[in-house]
Amino acid sequence: MSRISSVFQKGKRKALIAYITIGYPDIKSTLEVAELLADEGCDIIELGIPFSDPLADGVTIQKATHQALLNGVTTRKCLETAARISSRVKVPLCFMGYLNPIINYGVEDFCADSAKAGVDGLIIPDLPPGEMADLDVQAQRHGLDLVRFLAPNSSAERIKEVAGIAHGFIYLVSVTGITGIREGLSGDLEAFVSRVRRATGLPLCIGFGISRAEQAAQAAGLADGVIIGSRIIQLMEENGSYHKLRDFIAEVRKALDGV
């Protein structure tokens, strides 16, 4: 059983998964916030690899990614930073990144070096099922869970296909579109989750648009975990001491524990 899979063992709490962009606003902050997230009850940390064309991301994460690139953050620097984080926290780590930097680095080398850095999984928004078979092979070879996406408009065939190849958990996009804060969750979310549940026994985690504790609790009532990114980036911007971020994560953790 992988470290990511162990987060969802029967009887464990609802998973809180947090996203941060490596190198935003700088590497020092990335290290500090990763430790804060783990200390306050996050179960998995997504480490965003900056890319110049982040198609799935909204304005908040795009701005963070752009700043990280201006700071000179490369894929190699992301691997070095992940290694430093994995030596400081006990929770599993996932790289969240796009295909282009991975291909440029070299698929086999990237998977091998990710595993060496203590990374447990890969989340790649622009990886369609049925493509880049070599990435799937190399990820499995090096013990990395390759997490897959499903959107609310996924057909029964697409759900079945993704259920057959996903590892760790399936990332359920709460709405069709890009990341970012939203006022509420879709009214069709429960039906979407039910459709996927019928096709797989893998854990399901809901992301995109979750920015408040009550939204997180609502999503956790349907799934096995929630994923929060944009709101975390915003709170990092608001206060350099991260008091607001710490309070927010503690509030979400408490809400999930009450589900």
C-alpha positions in Angstrom: 0.0 0.0 0.0 1.3 3.4 -1.0 1.6 6.3 1.5 -1.1 8.1 -0.3 -3.5 5.1 -0.2 -2.8 4.7 3.6 -4.3 8.2 4.1 -7.7 6.8 3.1 -7.6 3.5 5.0 -11.0 2.6 6.4 -11.8 4.3 9.6 -9.5 7.2 9.1 -10.7 10.8 8.9 -11.6 12.7 5.8 -8.5 13.8 4.0 -7.5 17.4 3.7 -5.2 18.0 0.7 -3.5 21.4 0.4 -1.9 22.9 -2.7 1.0 25.4 -2.7 3.1 26.7 -5.6 6.8 25.9 -5.2 8.8 29.1 -5.1 5.9 31.4 -4.3 6.5 33.9 -3.0 9.9 32.3 -2.5 11.4 29.0 -1.6 11.8 29.9 2.0 8.0 30.5 2.2 7.3 27.2 0.5 9.2 25.3 3.1 7.6 27.2 6.0 4.1 26.9 4.7 4.5 23.1 4.0 5.4 22.6 7.6 2.5 24.7 8.8 0.1 22.7 6.6 1.3 19.4 8.0 1.3 20.7 11.6 -2.3 22.0 11.3 -3.7 18.7 10.0 -3.3 18.5 6.2 -3.0 14.8 5.2 -1.4 15.3 1.7 0.5 18.3 0.3 0.4 19.1 -3.4 3.5 20.9 -4.6 2.9 22.9 -7.8 5.6 22.9 -10.4 5.5 26.4 -12.1 4.7 26.3 -15.8 4.2 29.2 -18.2 0.9 28.0 -19.5 -1.2 26.6 -16.6 -4.4 26.0 -18.5 -6.4 24.5 -15.6 -5.5 27.2 -13.1 -7.4 30.4 -12.3 -6.0 33.9 -11.7 -4.7 33.3 -8.2 -2.6 30.3 -9.0 -1.5 31.7 -12.4 -0.1 34.8 -10.6 1.7 32.6 -8.1 3.1 30.5 -10.9 4.3 33.5 -12.8 6.1 34.9 -9.7 7.8 31.6 -9.1 9.0 31.5 -12.7 10.3 35.1 -12.3 12.1 33.8 -9.2 14.0 31.3 -11.3 12.2 28.2 -10.1 12.9 25.3 -12.4 11.9 21.6 -12.4 15.3 20.8 -10.8 14.7 23.4 -8.1 11.3 21.8 -7.5 12.9 18.5 -6.9 15.4 19.9 -4.6 12.7 21.7 -2.6 10.5 18.6 -2.4 13.5 16.7 -0.9 13.9 19.4 1.7 10.1 19.3 2.5 10.0 15.5 2.7 12.8 15.6 5.3 10.7 17.9 7.5 7.2 16.6 7.2 5.6 13.1 7.6 2.7 13.5 5.3 2.7 12.3 1.6 3.7 14.7 -1.1 2.4 15.0 -4.7 3.8 17.0 -7.5 1.1 18.9 -9.3 2.4 19.9 -12.7 1.9 20.0 -16.5 3.3 17.6 -19.1 5.7 19.9 -20.8 8.2 20.4 -18.0 8.1 16.6 -17.3 8.8 15.8 -21.0 11.6 18.4 -21.2 13.2 16.9 -18.0 12.8 13.3 -19.3 9.9 11.1 -18.1 12.0 8.3 -16.7 14.5 10.7 -15.0 11.7 12.8 -13.6 9.9 9.8 -12.0 13.2 8.5 -10.6 14.2 11.8 -9.2 10.8 12.5 -7.8 10.9 9.2 -5.9 14.4 10.0 -4.6 13.1 13.4 -3.4 10.4 11.7 -1.3 7.5 12.5 -3.6 4.6 10.0 -3.4 2.4 10.9 -6.3 1.9 12.9 -9.5 -1.1 15.0 -10.5 -1.1 16.1 -14.1 -4.1 18.2 -15.3 -3.2 18.0 -19.0 -2.6 14.2 -19.1 -5.6 12.6 -21.0 -6.3 8.9 -20.2 -4.8 6.6 -22.8 -1.9 8.9 -23.6 1.7 9.0 -22.4 1.7 5.3 -21.4 5.4 5.6 -20.6 4.7 8.0 -17.8 2.3 5.6 -16.3 4.9 2.8 -16.5 7.7 4.9 -15.0 5.4 6.2 -12.3 4.5 2.7 -11.2 8.1 1.5 -11.6 9.3 4.2 -9.1 6.4 3.8 -6.7 4.5 7.0 -7.6 0.7 7.1 -7.6 -0.5 8.7 -10.8 -3.7 10.5 -9.8 -6.3 11.0 -12.5 -9.0 13.7 -13.0 -12.7 13.4 -13.7 -15.0 16.4 -14.4 -18.8 16.6 -13.9 -19.4 16.2 -17.7 -17.4 13.0 -17.9 -19.2 10.2 -19.8 -19.8 6.8 -18.4 -17.0 5.5 -20.7 -14.5 8.1 -19.5 -15.3 7.4 -15.8 -14.8 3.6 -16.4 -11.5 4.3 -18.3 -10.1 6.6 -15.6 -11.2 4.2 -12.8 -9.2 1.4 -14.5 -5.9 3.3 -14.6 -6.0 5.7 -11.6 -3.8 5.2 -8.5 -3.9 6.7 -5.0 -7.2 8.6 -5.4 -9.3 10.2 -8.1 -9.4 14.0 -8.3 -13.0 15.1 -8.9 -13.3 18.6 -10.3 -16.3 20.2 -8.6 -17.2 22.3 -11.6 -16.3 22.3 -15.3 -13.7 25.1 -15.7 -10.5 26.3 -14.0 -9.4 26.6 -10.3 -10.5 29.5 -8.2 -12.7 30.5 -5.3 -16.5 30.1 -5.8 -19.5 31.0 -3.7 -20.9 27.5 -3.6 -20.6 24.0 -4.8 -22.6 22.7 -7.8 -26.0 21.2 -7.1 -25.1 18.4 -9.4 -22.0 17.4 -7.4 -23.8 14.6 -5.4 -25.0 12.9 -8.5 -21.5 13.2 -10.1 -19.9 11.6 -7.1 -22.4 8.8 -7.1 -21.7 8.0 -10.7 -18.0 7.7 -10.0 -18.6 5.6 -6.9 -20.4 3.0 -8.9 -17.4 2.6 -11.1 -14.5 2.4 -8.6 -13.5 1.6 -5.1 -10.7 4.2 -5.1 -10.9 7.1 -2.8 -12.5 10.3 -4.3 -11.4 13.8 -3.5 -13.1 17.0 -4.5 -11.3 20.1 -5.6 -11.7 23.4 -7.5 -13.6 26.2 -5.8 -13.4 25.1 -2.1 -12.6 28.2 -0.1 -14.6 28.0 3.2 -14.9 25.4 6.0 -18.6 24.9 5.4 -17.9 24.1 1.7 -15.2 21.7 2.7 -17.5 19.9 5.1 -20.2 19.7 2.4 -17.8 18.2 -0.1 -16.4 15.8 2.5 -19.9 14.6 3.2 -19.9 13.2 -0.4 -16.3 12.2 -0.9 -13.2 10.9 0.9 -11.3 14.2 0.9 -11.1 17.8 -0.2 -8.5 19.7 -2.1 -7.9 23.4 -1.4 -5.4 25.6 -3.4 -6.4 29.1 -4.4 -7.6 30.2 -0.9 -4.3 29.0 0.6 -2.4 31.1 -1.9 -4.6 34.1 -1.1 -4.0 33.8 2.6 -0.3 33.5 2.1 -0.5 36.9 0.4 -2.5 38.5 3.2 -0.1 38.0 6.1 3.6 37.2 6.0 3.4 35.5 9.4 0.6 33.2 8.2 -1.6 33.6 11.2 -4.7 33.7 9.0 -3.6 30.7 7.0 -3.0 28.7 10.2 -6.4 29.6 11.5 -8.1 28.7 8.2 -6.5 25.3 8.0 -7.4 24.6 11.7 -11.0 25.6 11.0 -11.2 23.4 7.9 -9.7 20.5 9.8 -12.2 20.8 12.5 -15.1 21.0 10.0 -13.9 17.8 8.3 -13.5 16.0 11.6 -17.2 16.8 12.3 -18.4 15.1 9.1 
